[in-house]
C-alpha cells in the first residue's frame, strides 16, 4: 500500500486567522488609493523595499553613524506598535 502526505494544510487555523485579520483590516479601509496599494503589494512578484547596492551601502553607513539607543528608547518604539513587555 502506498503512503502519501495528508491533503490537509498544516497550521490551517493560523492561516485562517491571518486571512480573517487581513479581511478585517481591508474592510475598515475607505481610502481607494490605500486599497490599491494593498492590491498591488499582494500581486507583486518581487520583494518590496529592495535596495540597490549603493542604497544599501548608504543605509548601512547611516545606521553605523547613528549610534546606539537606550533600552527605554527601544521599548518606547515597540510600544508604538502595541508591544508591551
N, C-alpha and C positions, 0 to 999 in steps of 0.2 A: 504494500500500500504506500502510495506516495504522500509525503507530508509537505504542506505548504504553509506559508505565513497566513495568519488570520486576516480577513478583509477589513476588520475594524481599524479605525485610526487610533494611534497611541495618543494619550492625553487629550482625548476629544473634548472633555469638559473645559480644559484650559483654552483650547482653540475656540470653543463656542463662547466662552466668557469674553475672550478678546473680540470676537465678532460682535457680540452684544454691546461692548463698550464703544466700539467704532460706530455702530449704528446709532447709539445714544448720542454720541458726540456730533455725528453728522446731522441728526435730527434737530439738534439745538443751534445749528449754524444757519443764519439767514442771509449771509453775505455771499452772493453768487461768485464773486472773484475768489473768495477763500475756498468755496466748494470746488471750483475749477482747479485750484492749486492742488487740493487733495486728490482729485481725479487724476490729474497729470502725474502726481507723485506715485500713485498706486499703479500706473501703467508705464512708468519709466523703466527702461531696460537696463540702465546703468545706475551706479550708486550716486545719490545726490551728495552735494557738498564735497566734491572731489577737488583736489588741488593739483596744479602743475608743479613740477619740481621747484621752480622759482618761488611760487606762492607758499609751498610747504616750507622751504628754507626760511622765508621771511616770517612765517608763523612761528617756527622754532626759535628764530632769533629774538622775536618779540617776547616769546614765553620765557626764554632764558634771561632776558633783560628785565623782566617784570618782577623778579624776586619771589619771595615766599609770603603766604598769608598765614594768619594765626588759626588755631583750632576754632576759635569763636567765629572768625570770618567764614570759615568753611561751613560751620553749622548754620550760620545765618543765610548763606547762599542756598543750602539744601532746604532750609525751612521755607524759602520762597516757592519751592516745588512741592511742598506739603510733606516733606520728610521730617520726622521728629525722632529724636534719639531716644 
